[in-house]
Amino acid sequence: MTTPTPNARPWRATILTLYPEMFPGPLGASLSGSALARGDWVCEARDIREHGLGRHRNVDDNPAGGGAGMVLRC
């Protein structure tokens, strides 16, 4: 096992999601949860709907070539 470096910055995970309230969720359990509690890593959930378009803040669109499915807008 390795010991944490005293002045090391924690590893940062930024999660882009429609449901930021669901995190850390399962990432807060078991080994990852212990590391999160120790401050070895930081979980930041960002709501992508803040950047959506229109009245309903849409973040998805039809594929450019047509066909089934949806794609996320960038």
The first five atom37 places (N, CA, C, CB, O) and aatype in JSON, in Angstrom:
{
  "aatype": [12, 16, 16, 14, 16, 14, 2, 0, 1, 14, 17, 1, 0, 16, 9, 10, 16, 10, 18, 14, 6, 12, 13, 14, 7, 14, 10, 7, 0, 15, 10, 15, 7, 15, 0, 10, 0, 1, 7, 3, 17, 19, 4, 6, 0, 1, 3, 9, 1, 6, 8, 7, 10, 7, 1, 8, 1, 2, 19, 3, 3, 2, 14, 0, 7, 7, 7, 0, 7, 12, 19, 10, 1, 4],
  "atom_mask": [
    [1, 1, 1, 1, 1],
    [1, 1, 1, 1, 1],
    [1, 1, 1, 1, 1],
    [1, 1, 1, 1, 1],
    [1, 1, 1, 1, 1],
    [1, 1, 1, 1, 1],
    [1, 1, 1, 1, 1],
    [1, 1, 1, 1, 1],
    [1, 1, 1, 1, 1],
    [1, 1, 1, 1, 1],
    [1, 1, 1, 1, 1],
    [1, 1, 1, 1, 1],
    [1, 1, 1, 1, 1],
    [1, 1, 1, 1, 1],
    [1, 1, 1, 1, 1],
    [1, 1, 1, 1, 1],
    [1, 1, 1, 1, 1],
    [1, 1, 1, 1, 1],
    [1, 1, 1, 1, 1],
    [1, 1, 1, 1, 1],
    [1, 1, 1, 1, 1],
    [1, 1, 1, 1, 1],
    [1, 1, 1, 1, 1],
    [1, 1, 1, 1, 1],
    [1, 1, 1, 0, 1],
    [1, 1, 1, 1, 1],
    [1, 1, 1, 1, 1],
    [1, 1, 1, 0, 1],
    [1, 1, 1, 1, 1],
    [1, 1, 1, 1, 1],
    [1, 1, 1, 1, 1],
    [1, 1, 1, 1, 1],
    [1, 1, 1, 0, 1],
    [1, 1, 1, 1, 1],
    [1, 1, 1, 1, 1],
    [1, 1, 1, 1, 1],
    [1, 1, 1, 1, 1],
    [1, 1, 1, 1, 1],
    [1, 1, 1, 0, 1],
    [1, 1, 1, 1, 1],
    [1, 1, 1, 1, 1],
    [1, 1, 1, 1, 1],
    [1, 1, 1, 1, 1],
    [1, 1, 1, 1, 1],
    [1, 1, 1, 1, 1],
    [1, 1, 1, 1, 1],
    [1, 1, 1, 1, 1],
    [1, 1, 1, 1, 1],
    [1, 1, 1, 1, 1],
    [1, 1, 1, 1, 1],
    [1, 1, 1, 1, 1],
    [1, 1, 1, 0, 1],
    [1, 1, 1, 1, 1],
    [1, 1, 1, 0, 1],
    [1, 1, 1, 1, 1],
    [1, 1, 1, 1, 1],
    [1, 1, 1, 1, 1],
    [1, 1, 1, 1, 1],
    [1, 1, 1, 1, 1],
    [1, 1, 1, 1, 1],
    [1, 1, 1, 1, 1],
    [1, 1, 1, 1, 1],
    [1, 1, 1, 1, 1],
    [1, 1, 1, 1, 1],
    [1, 1, 1, 0, 1],
    [1, 1, 1, 0, 1],
    [1, 1, 1, 0, 1],
    [1, 1, 1, 1, 1],
    [1, 1, 1, 0, 1],
    [1, 1, 1, 1, 1],
    [1, 1, 1, 1, 1],
    [1, 1, 1, 1, 1],
    [1, 1, 1, 1, 1],
    [1, 1, 1, 1, 1]
  ],
  "atom_positions": [
    [[0.84, -1.19, 0.0], [0.0, 0.0, 0.0], [0.87, 1.24, 0.0], [-0.95, 0.01, 1.21], [1.96, 1.25, 0.58]],
    [[0.4, 2.25, -0.63], [1.13, 3.51, -0.65], [0.52, 4.46, 0.35], [1.14, 4.13, -2.05], [-0.68, 4.42, 0.62]],
    [[1.36, 5.31, 0.89], [0.85, 6.33, 1.81], [0.67, 7.62, 1.04], [1.82, 6.52, 3.02], [1.46, 7.93, 0.15]],
    [[-0.36, 8.4, 1.37], [-0.6, 9.63, 0.63], [0.52, 10.65, 0.85], [-1.94, 10.24, 1.04], [1.07, 10.75, 1.94]],
    [[0.85, 11.38, -0.18], [1.83, 12.45, -0.09], [1.19, 13.63, 0.64], [2.35, 12.88, -1.5], [0.07, 14.02, 0.31]],
    [[1.88, 14.2, 1.64], [1.26, 15.25, 2.47], [0.69, 16.43, 1.69], [2.25, 15.75, 3.45], [-0.4, 16.9, 2.02]],
    [[1.39, 16.93, 0.69], [0.93, 18.12, -0.02], [0.36, 17.81, -1.4], [2.06, 19.1, -0.16], [0.25, 18.7, -2.24]],
    [[0.01, 16.56, -1.64], [-0.51, 16.17, -2.95], [-1.93, 16.71, -3.14], [-0.5, 14.64, -3.12], [-2.73, 16.73, -2.21]],
    [[-2.21, 17.15, -4.36], [-3.56, 17.59, -4.68], [-4.41, 16.36, -4.98], [-3.57, 18.58, -5.88], [-3.91, 15.4, -5.58]],
    [[-5.68, 16.37, -4.57], [-6.54, 15.21, -4.86], [-6.86, 15.1, -6.34], [-7.84, 15.29, -4.06], [-6.89, 16.1, -7.06]],
    [[-7.09, 13.88, -6.77], [-7.52, 13.63, -8.15], [-8.94, 14.16, -8.28], [-7.43, 12.11, -8.51], [-9.76, 13.93, -7.39]],
    [[-9.26, 14.85, -9.37], [-10.57, 15.47, -9.56], [-11.32, 14.78, -10.69], [-10.42, 16.98, -9.85], [-10.79, 14.61, -11.79]],
    [[-12.56, 14.38, -10.42], [-13.44, 13.8, -11.43], [-14.6, 14.77, -11.65], [-13.96, 12.38, -11.0], [-15.34, 15.08, -10.72]],
    [[-14.75, 15.24, -12.88], [-15.88, 16.1, -13.24], [-16.85, 15.28, -14.07], [-15.4, 17.38, -14.02], [-16.49, 14.77, -15.13]],
    [[-18.07, 15.14, -13.58], [-19.09, 14.31, -14.23], [-20.12, 15.24, -14.85], [-19.75, 13.33, -13.21], [-20.73, 16.06, -14.16]],
    [[-20.32, 15.1, -16.16], [-21.33, 15.89, -16.87], [-22.6, 15.05, -16.95], [-20.84, 16.31, -18.3], [-22.58, 13.96, -17.51]],
    [[-23.7, 15.56, -16.39], [-24.91, 14.76, -16.25], [-26.16, 15.64, -16.25], [-24.85, 13.92, -14.98], [-26.09, 16.84, -15.99]],
    [[-27.29, 15.02, -16.53], [-28.57, 15.69, -16.38], [-29.06, 15.61, -14.93], [-29.62, 15.07, -17.31], [-29.97, 16.35, -14.54]],
    [[-28.45, 14.73, -14.13], [-28.91, 14.49, -12.77], [-27.75, 14.6, -11.78], [-29.57, 13.1, -12.66], [-27.3, 13.57, -11.27]],
    [[-27.27, 15.8, -11.49], [-26.12, 15.94, -10.59], [-26.41, 15.5, -9.15], [-25.66, 17.37, -10.58], [-25.48, 15.18, -8.41]],
    [[-27.68, 15.49, -8.77], [-28.01, 15.08, -7.4], [-27.78, 13.59, -7.16], [-29.46, 15.42, -7.1], [-27.81, 13.14, -6.02]],
    [[-27.53, 12.82, -8.22], [-27.29, 11.38, -8.09], [-25.84, 11.06, -7.73], [-27.67, 10.68, -9.38], [-25.51, 9.89, -7.54]],
    [[-24.98, 12.07, -7.65], [-23.57, 11.81, -7.39], [-23.14, 12.4, -6.07], [-22.71, 12.37, -8.52], [-23.61, 13.48, -5.71]],
    [[-22.25, 11.71, -5.33], [-21.41, 10.62, -5.77], [-22.11, 9.28, -5.88], [-20.28, 10.5, -4.86], [-21.56, 8.36, -6.49]],
    [[-23.3, 9.12, -5.31], [-24.06, 7.87, -5.47], [-23.2, 6.65, -5.2], [0.0, 0.0, 0.0], [-22.59, 6.55, -4.14]],
    [[-23.14, 5.71, -6.15], [-22.36, 4.49, -5.93], [-20.86, 4.75, -5.81], [-22.62, 3.51, -7.06], [-20.13, 3.9, -5.3]],
    [[-20.4, 5.9, -6.28], [-18.98, 6.22, -6.15], [-18.62, 6.57, -4.71], [-18.61, 7.38, -7.07], [-17.44, 6.64, -4.36]],
    [[-19.62, 6.8, -3.86], [-19.39, 7.12, -2.46], [-19.36, 5.89, -1.57], [0.0, 0.0, 0.0], [-19.34, 6.02, -0.35]],
    [[-19.36, 4.7, -2.16], [-19.35, 3.46, -1.4], [-18.05, 2.7, -1.64], [-20.56, 2.57, -1.77], [-17.32, 2.98, -2.59]],
    [[-17.77, 1.75, -0.79], [-16.65, 0.83, -0.92], [-15.31, 1.58, -0.97], [-16.81, -0.02, -2.18], [-15.13, 2.56, -0.26]],
    [[-14.38, 1.11, -1.79], [-13.04, 1.68, -1.83], [-13.04, 3.13, -2.32], [-12.15, 0.85, -2.72], [-12.33, 3.97, -1.77]],
    [[-13.83, 3.41, -3.34], [-13.87, 4.79, -3.84], [-14.49, 5.72, -2.81], [-14.67, 4.86, -5.16], [-14.1, 6.89, -2.72]],
    [[-15.44, 5.23, -2.03], [-16.05, 6.04, -0.97], [-15.07, 6.34, 0.15], [0.0, 0.0, 0.0], [-15.06, 7.44, 0.69]],
    [[-14.24, 5.35, 0.49], [-13.21, 5.58, 1.51], [-12.21, 6.61, 1.04], [-12.49, 4.26, 1.86], [-11.81, 7.49, 1.8]],
    [[-11.8, 6.51, -0.22], [-10.85, 7.47, -0.79], [-11.47, 8.86, -0.86], [-10.39, 7.02, -2.19], [-10.78, 9.86, -0.64]],
    [[-12.76, 8.94, -1.16], [-13.46, 10.22, -1.2], [-13.5, 10.85, 0.2], [-14.9, 10.03, -1.74], [-13.28, 12.05, 0.35]],
    [[-13.78, 10.04, 1.22], [-13.84, 10.53, 2.59], [-12.47, 11.0, 3.08], [-14.38, 9.43, 3.52], [-12.39, 11.95, 3.86]],
    [[-11.41, 10.34, 2.63], [-10.04, 10.73, 3.0], [-9.57, 11.98, 2.26], [-9.08, 9.59, 2.73], [-8.59, 12.6, 2.65]],
    [[-10.28, 12.33, 1.2], [-9.86, 13.49, 0.41], [-8.86, 13.15, -0.68], [0.0, 0.0, 0.0], [-8.2, 14.04, -1.2]],
    [[-8.75, 11.85, -1.03], [-7.83, 11.44, -2.09], [-8.34, 11.84, -3.46], [-7.6, 9.93, -2.03], [-7.55, 11.98, -4.4]],
    [[-9.63, 12.02, -3.59], [-10.21, 12.45, -4.86], [-11.44, 13.29, -4.58], [-10.58, 11.24, -5.75], [-12.02, 13.23, -3.49]],
    [[-11.84, 14.09, -5.56], [-12.98, 15.0, -5.45], [-13.93, 14.71, -6.59], [-12.51, 16.5, -5.47], [-13.52, 14.56, -7.74]],
    [[-15.21, 14.62, -6.27], [-16.24, 14.35, -7.27], [-17.08, 15.62, -7.46], [-17.15, 13.14, -6.84], [-17.71, 16.11, -6.52]],
    [[-17.06, 16.14, -8.68], [-17.84, 17.34, -9.0], [-18.83, 16.99, -10.1], [-16.91, 18.53, -9.42], [-18.43, 16.63, -11.21]],
    [[-20.12, 17.11, -9.82], [-21.15, 16.81, -10.82], [-21.66, 18.13, -11.39], [-22.33, 15.98, -10.2], [-22.08, 19.01, -10.64]],
    [[-21.63, 18.27, -12.71], [-22.08, 19.48, -13.39], [-23.35, 19.19, -14.16], [-20.98, 20.03, -14.34], [-23.43, 18.19, -14.88]],
    [[-24.33, 20.05, -14.02], [-25.62, 19.89, -14.7], [-25.5, 20.46, -16.12], [-26.76, 20.6, -13.92], [-25.36, 21.67, -16.29]],
    [[-25.54, 19.59, -17.13], [-25.38, 20.05, -18.51], [-26.6, 20.81, -19.01], [-25.09, 18.88, -19.42], [-26.52, 21.52, -20.01]],
    [[-27.72, 20.66, -18.33], [-28.92, 21.37, -18.77], [-28.78, 22.89, -18.59], [-30.15, 20.86, -18.0], [-29.5, 23.65, -19.22]],
    [[-27.87, 23.33, -17.73], [-27.61, 24.76, -17.58], [-27.18, 25.39, -18.9], [-26.52, 25.0, -16.51], [-27.37, 26.59, -19.11]],
    [[-26.62, 24.59, -19.79], [-26.12, 25.08, -21.07], [-27.04, 24.69, -22.22], [-24.72, 24.56, -21.33], [-26.67, 24.84, -23.39]],
    [[-28.22, 24.18, -21.91], [-29.17, 23.75, -22.93], [-29.77, 24.91, -23.71], [0.0, 0.0, 0.0], [-29.63, 26.07, -23.33]],
    [[-30.43, 24.57, -24.8], [-31.02, 25.57, -25.68], [-32.53, 25.63, -25.53], [-30.65, 25.28, -27.13], [-33.18, 24.62, -25.29]],
    [[-33.07, 26.82, -25.68], [-34.52, 26.99, -25.68], [-35.15, 27.03, -24.31], [0.0, 0.0, 0.0], [-34.47, 26.99, -23.28]],
    [[-36.46, 27.12, -24.32], [-37.24, 27.23, -23.09], [-37.08, 26.03, -22.17], [-38.7, 27.42, -23.42], [-37.08, 26.15, -20.95]],
    [[-36.94, 24.85, -22.78], [-36.84, 23.62, -22.0], [-35.41, 23.17, -21.77], [-37.6, 22.51, -22.68], [-35.17, 22.09, -21.24]],
    [[-34.45, 23.99, -22.17], [-33.03, 23.7, -21.98], [-32.63, 22.36, -22.58], [-32.68, 23.73, -20.5], [-32.0, 21.53, -21.91]],
    [[-33.0, 22.14, -23.84], [-32.69, 20.88, -24.53], [-31.19, 20.71, -24.69], [-33.38, 20.83, -25.9], [-30.48, 21.65, -25.05]],
    [[-30.71, 19.5, -24.42], [-29.29, 19.19, -24.57], [-29.06, 18.07, -25.57], [-28.69, 18.81, -23.22], [-27.92, 17.64, -25.77]],
    [[-30.12, 17.58, -26.21], [-29.96, 16.51, -27.19], [-30.52, 16.95, -28.54], [-30.66, 15.22, -26.7], [-31.26, 17.93, -28.64]],
    [[-30.15, 16.19, -29.57], [-30.57, 16.52, -30.93], [-30.58, 15.24, -31.74], [-29.62, 17.59, -31.57], [-30.08, 14.21, -31.3]],
    [[-31.16, 15.31, -32.94], [-31.16, 14.16, -33.85], [-29.78, 14.02, -34.49], [-32.25, 14.32, -34.94], [-29.08, 15.02, -34.65]],
    [[-29.38, 12.79, -34.85], [-28.09, 12.6, -35.52], [-28.03, 13.38, -36.84], [-27.84, 11.11, -35.78], [-29.04, 13.51, -37.52]],
    [[-26.86, 13.89, -37.18], [-26.69, 14.71, -38.39], [-27.05, 13.95, -39.65], [-25.27, 15.2, -38.48], [-27.61, 14.54, -40.58]],
    [[-26.75, 12.67, -39.72], [-27.04, 11.89, -40.91], [-28.41, 11.25, -40.89], [0.0, 0.0, 0.0], [-28.73, 10.45, -41.78]],
    [[-29.21, 11.57, -39.9], [-30.52, 10.94, -39.76], [-30.37, 9.6, -39.04], [0.0, 0.0, 0.0], [-29.32, 9.3, -38.49]],
    [[-31.4, 8.82, -39.05], [-31.34, 7.52, -38.39], [-31.87, 7.58, -36.97], [0.0, 0.0, 0.0], [-32.31, 8.62, -36.48]],
    [[-31.81, 6.42, -36.33], [-32.36, 6.28, -34.99], [-31.41, 6.86, -33.94], [-32.64, 4.81, -34.68], [-30.21, 6.99, -34.18]],
    [[-31.97, 7.21, -32.8], [-31.17, 7.64, -31.67], [-31.12, 9.15, -31.51], [0.0, 0.0, 0.0], [-31.7, 9.91, -32.28]],
    [[-30.4, 9.55, -30.49], [-30.21, 10.96, -30.17], [-28.73, 11.15, -29.84], [-31.13, 11.42, -28.99], [-28.04, 10.21, -29.47]],
    [[-28.27, 12.38, -29.98], [-26.89, 12.73, -29.63], [-26.91, 13.94, -28.71], [-26.04, 13.01, -30.91], [-27.86, 14.73, -28.73]],
    [[-25.87, 14.08, -27.89], [-25.75, 15.25, -27.04], [-25.16, 16.4, -27.84], [-24.88, 14.95, -25.8], [-24.27, 16.2, -28.66]],
    [[-25.67, 17.6, -27.6], [-25.11, 18.79, -28.24], [-23.84, 19.19, -27.48], [-26.14, 19.98, -28.27], [-23.74, 18.98, -26.27]],
    [[-22.91, 19.77, -28.19], [-21.69, 20.29, -27.56], [-21.72, 21.79, -27.59], [-20.41, 19.76, -28.28], [-20.79, 22.43, -27.11]]
  ]
}
